Amino acid sequence: GTNLCTVQGPILRAGAHSWQVQGYSPAGYGPWSVGAFTTSVAKPATPVTLQEPKGDIGTNYTPQFIWDRDPSATQYLLLLKDPTGAVVWNKWYLASSACSVDTGKCTVSGITLRRVGLYRWQVQSYNPAGYGPWAYESFSILVPAVPTLIYPVPDPGFTVEPIGTNYNPRYEWQQVDQATQYLLYVKGPGGAVILNKWYPASQICDGTNCYVVSPTLRGGVYQWQVRAYNPSGYGNWSPAAQFQTDVQTIPRGVQYMLMNVTPNQAPNNKPVFTWQKSPMATMYRLYVKSPSGLVHDKWYPSVDICNGDICSVVSLTILQGEKYSWWVQPYNPAGYGPWRGAWFNVRYAPQPAQNLSPSGSVSSFAFYSWDKSPLADKYHLYVVGPNYVLDEWYNAADICGAVQCQVPNSATLDPGEYNWWVMSYSTNAAYGPWSASNFTISP
């Protein structure tokens, strides 16, 4: 309508410029038209005035950076340093994109901050004639940032994360700079509040992420979010995330009950009760009985005793050498599963004899002696030396007191070196190891 053609030119340096245009049609090329113009040789002279942010900006972790427009500038460099002094933003902006002629302001957004403390920012203007002086400003964020949730969180494009039979999920989120406490809020089916609890950062965070294991949940849809705190104030709530657990049915009985009772160990051994995890079970009751009566009866949360498909509990009591029976019953809020039981024998071999005497060089001695070995009811004494061999079994009841066993030396031994051994034995279990010593009869 104006019979004018317009083309946006590149950014030019200061000085004299010439330009020319040539027309064309299928009939051929027209003549060149020539023009000339001069751009200013002056670079920006004064710092721009920085408007926002400045001072304490509360919980605004995504502030807009605003400064006054310089009509002579074609570009601006925005540089931002975090409270550690690290440069977290260093970017050029075209004046035509960042600034408004109508308002006289330049505005930049989209920078997310993560730390608490004093930030310093600066802007430098530019045109082809050169760089203008820097302008400086600072602002502070004193309250913690919004935590970023990690698990359980839906995948992009979904609103709910299915976690199946994981009724004790471990809530995980990114640790927030300078946060001293976190409020974890979990809401369940029907709006029931499952968790609304503060946790000290020092107890649940590892320097990168924070973790809290959930109390046992029922089947259904849950929503959770986290808020950080420090003495300067409360941060904003994280966006809520939803997850769903399977609706529970009564758990089936446990399978593959195993016993891990290590033989030939001292009688302070505590066996490990082991069984295969029952799907959907959130707790287990372990019941142990001996001919003498009840040994153990206690409930255990699945999350505390199960790893993968295997659950295990170390005996709280020392089991003596006899026959035991044990049962496990699974449970979840839908009801109690069936009992499963098994039996096992505990047999402990006696400990080796200790503190054998005599030893070293002696002229004579009255007894072979050693410390009494728990569970041993017999001992085998074997001595060999110059022209002498002793190979005898003894009942513990005949030679042992409360703490020591003694066998009289009724022989007159020739001078020389002697080696001797004692082996403990339990009629209900097995042979203990040999204990060895030696002595010399001096002339």
C-alpha positions as CSV (number, residue, x, y, z in Angstrom):
1,G,0.0,0.0,0.0
2,T,2.9,2.4,0.6
3,N,5.0,1.2,-2.4
4,L,7.9,0.7,0.1
5,C,10.1,-2.4,0.7
6,T,11.6,-2.9,4.1
7,V,14.4,-5.3,5.3
8,Q,15.7,-5.4,8.9
9,G,19.5,-4.9,8.7
10,P,22.2,-6.5,10.8
11,I,23.7,-4.7,13.8
12,L,26.3,-2.2,12.4
13,R,29.4,-0.7,13.8
14,A,29.6,3.1,14.3
15,G,30.6,5.2,11.3
16,A,29.7,5.9,7.6
17,H,27.9,3.2,5.7
18,S,26.7,2.9,2.1
19,W,24.0,0.7,0.7
20,Q,22.5,-0.1,-2.7
21,V,19.6,-2.0,-4.2
22,Q,19.2,-3.6,-7.6
23,G,15.8,-4.6,-9.1
24,Y,15.1,-7.7,-11.1
25,S,12.4,-9.3,-13.3
26,P,12.4,-12.2,-15.8
27,A,13.2,-9.6,-18.4
28,G,16.5,-8.8,-16.7
29,Y,18.3,-6.7,-14.1
30,G,17.6,-3.1,-13.4
31,P,20.2,-0.4,-12.5
32,W,21.7,-0.1,-9.0
33,S,20.4,2.5,-6.6
34,V,23.0,3.8,-4.1
35,G,22.4,5.5,-0.7
36,A,24.6,6.4,2.3
37,F,24.2,7.1,6.0
38,T,26.2,7.4,9.2
39,T,25.7,5.7,12.6
40,S,26.6,7.3,15.9
41,V,30.2,6.9,17.0
42,A,29.2,7.2,20.7
43,K,29.1,4.2,23.0
44,P,26.7,4.1,26.0
45,A,28.0,6.7,28.3
46,T,26.3,6.0,31.7
47,P,25.4,2.9,33.7
48,V,21.8,1.9,33.4
49,T,19.6,2.2,36.5
50,L,18.8,-1.2,38.0
51,Q,15.2,-1.4,39.4
52,E,14.4,-4.9,40.6
53,P,15.2,-7.1,42.5
54,K,16.8,-5.4,45.5
55,G,16.7,-5.8,49.3
56,D,15.0,-8.9,50.9
57,I,12.8,-10.6,48.3
58,G,11.4,-13.3,50.6
59,T,10.5,-16.5,48.9
60,N,10.8,-15.2,45.3
61,Y,13.2,-17.7,43.9
62,T,12.3,-16.8,40.3
63,P,12.6,-13.0,40.3
64,Q,12.3,-10.7,37.3
65,F,15.4,-8.6,36.6
66,I,14.3,-5.0,35.5
67,W,16.4,-2.0,34.6
68,D,15.9,1.3,32.7
69,R,16.3,1.2,28.9
70,D,19.2,3.0,27.4
71,P,18.1,4.3,23.9
72,S,21.7,4.1,22.6
73,A,22.2,0.4,23.6
74,T,21.6,-2.5,21.2
75,Q,22.4,-5.3,23.7
76,Y,22.7,-5.9,27.4
77,L,24.8,-8.4,29.4
78,L,23.2,-9.7,32.6
79,L,25.6,-11.3,35.1
80,L,24.4,-12.9,38.4
81,K,26.5,-14.2,41.3
82,D,25.1,-16.5,44.0
83,P,25.9,-16.3,47.8
84,T,29.1,-18.3,47.3
85,G,30.4,-15.9,44.7
86,A,29.8,-18.3,41.8
87,V,28.5,-16.9,38.5
88,V,25.1,-18.6,37.9
89,W,24.0,-16.4,35.0
90,N,26.0,-14.7,32.3
91,K,24.0,-13.9,29.2
92,W,23.5,-11.3,26.5
93,Y,20.1,-9.9,25.5
94,L,19.0,-8.0,22.5
95,A,17.5,-4.6,23.4
96,S,14.8,-5.2,20.8
97,S,13.7,-8.4,22.7
98,A,14.2,-7.5,26.3
99,C,13.2,-3.8,26.3
100,S,10.0,-1.8,25.8
101,V,10.1,1.6,24.2
102,D,6.7,2.4,25.7
103,T,7.6,1.6,29.4
104,G,11.3,2.5,29.1
105,K,12.1,-0.7,30.9
106,C,14.1,-3.9,30.1
107,T,12.8,-7.1,31.7
108,V,14.4,-10.6,31.9
109,S,12.8,-13.6,33.6
110,G,13.2,-17.4,33.7
111,I,16.2,-17.7,36.1
112,T,15.5,-20.1,39.1
113,L,17.7,-19.6,42.2
114,R,18.5,-22.4,44.6
115,R,20.6,-20.9,47.5
116,V,19.8,-18.8,50.5
117,G,21.8,-15.6,51.1
118,L,23.0,-12.4,49.3
119,Y,23.0,-12.3,45.5
120,R,24.8,-9.7,43.4
121,W,23.8,-8.8,39.9
122,Q,25.1,-6.4,37.3
123,V,24.2,-5.1,33.8
124,Q,26.4,-3.8,31.1
125,S,25.0,-2.0,28.0
126,Y,26.6,-2.2,24.5
127,N,26.3,-0.8,21.0
128,P,28.7,-1.2,18.0
129,A,30.6,1.8,19.2
130,G,31.6,-0.1,22.4
131,Y,30.7,-1.2,25.9
132,G,29.0,1.0,28.5
133,P,29.9,1.0,32.2
134,W,28.6,-1.7,34.6
135,A,25.6,-1.1,36.9
136,Y,25.5,-3.0,40.2
137,E,22.8,-4.1,42.6
138,S,22.1,-6.9,45.2
139,F,19.3,-8.7,46.9
140,S,18.8,-11.3,49.5
141,I,16.8,-14.5,49.9
142,L,16.6,-15.6,53.5
143,V,14.0,-18.4,53.6
144,P,14.5,-21.8,51.9
145,A,13.6,-22.6,48.4
146,V,10.8,-25.0,47.3
147,P,11.9,-28.7,47.6
148,T,12.0,-30.7,44.4
149,L,10.2,-34.1,44.9
150,I,11.9,-37.2,43.5
151,Y,9.9,-40.3,44.6
152,P,7.1,-41.3,44.4
153,V,6.4,-38.8,41.5
154,P,4.4,-39.5,38.3
155,D,6.3,-39.7,35.0
156,P,5.8,-36.7,32.7
157,G,2.4,-36.8,31.1
158,F,0.8,-38.7,34.0
159,T,-1.0,-37.6,37.1
160,V,-0.5,-40.6,39.4
161,E,2.5,-42.8,40.0
162,P,1.6,-46.5,40.5
163,I,3.8,-48.2,43.2
164,G,2.0,-51.5,43.5
165,T,2.4,-53.3,46.8
166,N,5.0,-50.9,48.2
167,Y,3.0,-50.0,51.3
168,N,6.0,-48.4,52.9
169,P,7.4,-46.1,50.2
170,R,10.5,-44.0,51.0
171,Y,9.6,-40.4,50.3
172,E,12.6,-38.7,48.6
173,W,13.3,-35.0,47.7
174,Q,16.2,-32.8,46.9
175,Q,17.9,-31.2,49.9
176,V,17.3,-27.4,50.0
177,D,20.2,-24.9,50.7
178,Q,20.1,-23.7,54.4
179,A,16.9,-25.6,55.3
180,T,17.1,-26.8,58.9
181,Q,13.7,-28.6,59.0
182,Y,11.2,-30.1,56.6
183,L,7.4,-30.6,56.9
184,L,6.2,-33.7,55.2
185,Y,2.5,-33.8,54.5
186,V,0.8,-36.9,53.2
187,K,-2.9,-37.3,52.5
188,G,-4.7,-40.6,51.8
189,P,-8.0,-41.9,50.5
190,G,-11.0,-39.9,51.7
191,G,-8.7,-36.9,52.6
192,A,-7.3,-38.7,55.7
193,V,-4.1,-37.1,56.9
194,I,-1.4,-39.8,57.0
195,L,1.6,-37.7,57.9
196,N,2.0,-34.0,59.0
197,K,5.3,-34.1,60.7
198,W,8.5,-31.9,60.9
199,Y,11.9,-33.6,60.4
200,P,15.3,-32.1,61.2
201,A,17.4,-31.9,58.1
202,S,20.4,-33.3,60.0
203,Q,18.6,-36.6,60.6
204,I,17.1,-37.3,57.2
205,C,19.4,-35.6,54.6
206,D,22.7,-36.8,53.2
207,G,23.9,-33.6,51.6
208,T,22.1,-34.2,48.3
209,N,18.7,-35.7,49.0
210,C,16.4,-36.2,52.0
211,Y,14.5,-39.5,52.8
212,V,11.6,-40.5,55.1
213,V,10.1,-44.0,55.1
214,S,6.3,-43.9,55.2
215,P,4.2,-45.6,57.8
216,T,2.3,-48.6,56.5
217,L,-0.3,-47.5,53.9
218,R,-3.5,-49.1,52.7
219,G,-4.5,-49.5,49.1
220,G,-5.6,-46.3,47.3
221,V,-4.4,-42.9,46.0
222,Y,-2.2,-40.7,48.1
223,Q,-0.9,-37.1,47.7
224,W,2.3,-35.7,49.3
225,Q,4.3,-32.5,49.4
226,V,7.1,-30.9,51.4
227,R,7.9,-27.5,52.8
228,A,11.3,-26.3,54.0
229,Y,12.1,-24.1,57.0
230,N,15.0,-22.2,58.6
231,P,15.0,-19.6,61.4
232,S,14.4,-16.8,58.8
233,G,11.0,-18.3,57.9
234,Y,9.0,-20.9,55.9
235,G,9.6,-21.7,52.3
236,N,6.7,-22.3,49.9
237,W,5.1,-25.7,49.6
238,S,6.4,-28.0,46.8
239,P,3.8,-28.9,44.1
240,A,1.8,-31.9,45.3
241,A,2.6,-35.4,43.8
242,Q,0.2,-38.3,43.7
243,F,0.9,-42.1,43.9
244,Q,-1.3,-45.1,44.1
245,T,-0.9,-48.4,46.0
246,D,-2.7,-51.6,45.1
247,V,-5.9,-52.4,47.0
248,Q,-5.0,-55.0,49.6
249,T,-6.4,-58.5,50.0
250,I,-5.6,-60.8,53.0
251,P,-2.0,-61.9,52.5
252,R,-1.2,-65.5,51.8
253,G,0.9,-67.6,54.1
254,V,4.6,-67.3,53.9
255,Q,6.6,-69.8,51.9
256,Y,10.0,-71.5,52.1
257,M,10.7,-71.2,55.8
258,L,14.4,-71.6,56.4
259,M,16.6,-71.7,59.5
260,N,20.2,-70.4,59.6
261,V,21.6,-72.1,62.7
262,T,25.4,-72.2,62.4
263,P,26.9,-75.3,64.1
264,N,30.1,-75.5,66.0
265,Q,29.8,-72.0,67.5
266,A,29.8,-70.8,71.0
267,P,26.5,-71.1,72.8
268,N,25.9,-67.3,72.6
269,N,24.9,-67.9,68.9
270,K,21.5,-66.4,68.1
271,P,19.9,-68.1,65.1
272,V,18.4,-66.2,62.2
273,F,14.7,-67.0,61.2
274,T,14.2,-66.5,57.5
275,W,11.2,-66.8,55.2
276,Q,10.0,-65.7,51.8
277,K,8.1,-62.4,51.7
278,S,4.3,-62.7,51.4
279,P,2.9,-60.3,48.8
280,M,0.9,-57.5,50.3
281,A,1.9,-58.3,53.9
282,T,2.8,-55.2,55.9
283,M,3.6,-56.9,59.2
284,Y,4.7,-60.4,60.4
285,R,4.2,-62.2,63.7
286,L,7.1,-64.5,64.7
287,Y,6.3,-67.1,67.3
288,V,9.0,-69.5,68.7
289,K,8.4,-72.3,71.2
290,S,10.6,-74.9,72.9
291,P,9.6,-77.9,75.0
292,S,10.2,-75.7,78.0
293,G,7.6,-73.1,76.8
294,L,7.3,-69.8,74.8
295,V,10.6,-68.4,73.6
296,H,9.5,-65.5,71.3
297,D,6.3,-63.8,70.2
298,K,6.6,-60.4,68.5
299,W,5.2,-58.4,65.5
300,Y,7.6,-56.9,62.9
301,P,6.9,-54.3,60.2
302,S,7.7,-55.7,56.8
303,V,9.8,-52.6,55.9
304,D,12.1,-53.3,58.9
305,I,12.9,-57.0,58.3
306,C,12.4,-57.7,54.5
307,N,15.0,-57.1,51.8
308,G,13.7,-58.0,48.3
309,D,11.8,-61.3,48.6
310,I,13.4,-62.4,51.8
311,C,12.5,-61.5,55.4
312,S,14.7,-62.4,58.4
313,V,14.8,-61.9,62.1
314,V,17.8,-62.5,64.4
315,S,16.7,-64.3,67.6
316,L,16.5,-62.0,70.6
317,T,17.4,-64.8,73.0
318,I,20.1,-67.4,73.2
319,L,18.7,-70.7,72.2
320,Q,19.8,-73.7,74.2
321,G,20.5,-77.1,72.6
322,E,17.1,-78.6,72.1
323,K,14.2,-79.0,69.5
324,Y,12.2,-75.9,68.7
325,S,9.1,-75.1,66.6
326,W,8.4,-71.7,65.0
327,W,5.6,-70.1,63.1
328,V,5.1,-66.9,61.0
329,Q,1.8,-65.1,60.4
330,P,1.5,-62.3,57.8
331,Y,-0.9,-59.3,58.2
332,N,-2.1,-56.2,56.4
333,P,-5.1,-53.9,57.1
334,A,-7.3,-56.3,55.1
335,G,-6.8,-59.0,57.6
336,Y,-4.6,-61.8,59.0
337,G,-3.0,-64.4,56.7
338,P,-2.6,-68.1,57.7
339,W,0.1,-69.4,60.0
340,R,3.0,-71.4,58.6
341,G,5.3,-73.4,60.8
342,A,8.4,-75.5,60.9
343,W,10.7,-77.1,63.5
344,F,14.5,-77.3,64.0
345,N,17.1,-78.6,66.4
346,V,19.8,-76.5,68.0
347,R,23.0,-78.3,68.8
348,Y,26.2,-76.5,69.9
349,A,29.6,-78.2,70.0
350,P,31.5,-77.3,73.1
351,Q,34.1,-74.5,73.1
352,P,37.8,-75.5,73.1
353,A,39.5,-75.8,76.5
354,Q,41.4,-72.7,77.6
355,N,44.3,-71.8,79.9
356,L,46.0,-75.2,79.9
357,S,48.5,-76.0,82.7
358,P,51.3,-77.0,83.0
359,S,53.3,-75.1,80.4
360,G,56.8,-73.9,80.1
361,S,59.6,-75.5,82.2
362,V,58.7,-77.3,85.5
363,S,60.4,-79.8,87.7
364,S,57.1,-81.5,88.7
365,F,53.3,-80.8,88.9
366,A,50.3,-82.3,90.6
367,F,47.5,-81.8,88.0
368,Y,46.7,-81.2,84.4
369,S,44.2,-78.4,84.5
370,W,42.1,-76.2,82.1
371,D,39.1,-73.9,82.2
372,K,35.7,-75.7,82.1
373,S,34.1,-75.6,78.6
374,P,30.3,-74.8,78.6
375,L,28.2,-77.7,77.3
376,A,31.1,-80.3,77.5
377,D,30.2,-83.4,79.4
378,K,33.4,-85.3,78.6
379,Y,37.1,-84.5,78.0
380,H,39.8,-86.5,76.1
381,L,43.3,-86.0,77.5
382,Y,46.3,-87.0,75.4
383,V,49.9,-86.5,76.6
384,V,53.1,-87.7,74.8
385,G,56.7,-87.4,75.9
386,P,59.9,-89.3,76.7
387,N,58.9,-93.0,77.3
388,Y,55.3,-91.8,78.2
389,V,51.8,-91.7,76.6
390,L,48.6,-90.8,78.4
391,D,45.3,-91.3,76.4
392,E,42.2,-91.2,78.5
393,W,38.6,-90.0,78.5
394,Y,37.1,-88.3,81.7
395,N,33.6,-87.4,82.7
396,A,33.2,-83.7,83.3
397,A,31.2,-84.4,86.4
398,D,34.2,-86.3,87.9
399,I,37.0,-83.8,87.2
400,C,35.4,-80.3,86.9
401,G,34.3,-77.8,89.4
402,A,32.4,-74.6,88.7
403,V,35.1,-73.1,86.5
404,Q,38.0,-75.5,86.2
405,C,38.8,-79.1,85.4
406,Q,41.7,-81.1,86.9
407,V,43.2,-84.5,86.2
408,P,45.8,-85.7,88.8
409,N,49.3,-86.5,87.4
410,S,50.0,-89.9,89.0
411,A,53.1,-90.6,86.9
412,T,56.8,-89.8,87.5
413,L,57.9,-88.2,84.3
414,D,61.4,-88.4,82.9
415,P,63.1,-85.1,82.1
416,G,62.4,-83.8,78.6
417,E,59.8,-82.1,76.4
418,Y,56.1,-83.1,76.5
419,N,53.2,-82.2,74.3
420,W,49.6,-82.5,75.5
421,W,46.1,-81.9,74.2
422,V,42.5,-81.7,75.5
423,M,39.4,-82.1,73.5
424,S,35.9,-81.3,74.8
425,Y,32.8,-83.3,73.9
426,S,29.0,-83.0,74.2
427,T,26.9,-86.1,74.1
428,N,24.0,-84.1,72.6
429,A,26.0,-82.3,70.0
430,A,29.5,-83.1,68.8
431,Y,33.2,-83.0,69.4
432,G,34.9,-79.7,70.1
433,P,38.3,-78.8,68.7
434,W,41.6,-79.9,70.3
435,S,43.4,-77.5,72.5
436,A,47.2,-77.9,72.7
437,S,50.0,-77.0,75.0
438,N,53.5,-78.2,76.0
439,F,55.9,-78.3,78.9
440,T,59.4,-79.4,79.8
441,I,60.4,-81.5,82.8
442,S,63.7,-80.1,84.0
443,P,66.4,-82.5,85.3
